[in-house]
Amino acid sequence: MFGREFPIEAEVVQLQSFSGHADADEILRWMSAGPAPEMTYLTHGEPVTADTLRFRVEHELGRSVRVPEHLESVYLDRPR
């Protein structure tokens, strides 16, 4: 990242059957199949589109979700 290497402290998985360009209905269906995380951060797409998806995730799935601001840093704690 920015020319520096960082250790990955997570499992990295490539989903073969999930389109990187899925529509919102597909994304909601996929998200609803698993357990809800403490917070979901939407970081892809144009701001208006991301905010529309944020609203749907919040209201249709009842999940905590945010679209971070441009250049905002979000610090994630390690699981205890």
Secondary structure, 3 states (H helix, E strand, C coil): CCCCCCCCCCCCCCCCCCCCCCCHHHHHHHHHCCCCCCCEECCCCCHHHHHHHHHHHHHHHCCCEECCCCCCCCCCCCCC
